[in-house]
């Protein structure tokens, strides 16, 4: 009862055909197969077959930019003028109640 018999496999295939259809089933099989293959390669520690892309140095020259330091920037007269003090608001006085 614990082993898969050919009948079990046939039932699984028929249900798969009914759910996914005959067009999608080969794509699913390929996806599962490549996933299992990648999993086994990961377990065994094999290197990837496809080498990583090589990043080459830029062929254009690097442009260096410098920042100018502002020296003795004149300040506008209005900003340099002292701020006139405003008088404090008058305290509210309440008339005496009789």
N, C-alpha and C positions, 0 to 999 in steps of 0.2 A: 504494500500500500504506500510505502514511503518513496519508492522509485518512480521516475517518470516513465510512463509507458508511451508507445507511439500514439495511442488514443488521446492521451493528455496533450501531447504536442499538437496533434491535428485539431483538437478543440481550441487550443490557444491561437493557432493560425487562423482558423475560421472566424473566431471572435475578433481578431485583429483586422481581418479583411472587412468584416461588417462595420467596425468602428472607424477605421482610417481609410478604407477604400484601396483598390489595387494600385492607384497612382502614387499614393503617399507612403505605402508600406516599404518599397525599396529604399526610399530616402531615409526612413526611420531605421531600417536595418543597417545602412551605411553609417549613419550617425552613431548607433550603438556600437558597431564594430570598431570605428575609429576611436571612440571613447574608451573602449576596453583596451585597445592597443596602446593608447597614450597612458592609461593607468598602469599597464604592465611595464612600460618603459620607465615610468616614474618610480615604480617599486624596485626595478633592477638597477636604477641609477645610470642608465645609458644616456649619452649626450643627445641633444637634439640633432636631427638630420639636417635641418635647415640652419645655416649659420646666421648669426645676428647681423643686421645690416651695418656696414661700415660707415661711420660718419667722417667725412673728409673735412679738412680745414677750409675755411671760407677762401675763395679765390679772389675776392675783392679786398683791397687794402683797408685796414682798420683806420678810421678817422678819429683822431683825438680831439676832444673838445676841451676848451678851457673856460673857466668862469672868471669874469672880470670882478675885481674887488672895487666896490665903490669907495672912493676916497674924497672926503670933504664934500659931501652932498649938501648943497645949500638948502636951508630950511625956509619954507615960506614965512613971510612976515606975520601973517595972520596966526599961524600956528605957534610962532615964537612969542607973540604978545602975551603978557600976563592976563589971566582970566580975572575979570572984575568980580569981586565978591558980591553975592546977592544978599539983600537983607533977610534976616530970619523972619519967618511968618509971624504975624502978631498972634498972641495967645487969645483964644476966644474968651470973652467975658460974658457972663450971664447976668442979666439984671436981677437985683434982689427981689425976692418974692415977698409980698406983703400979706 
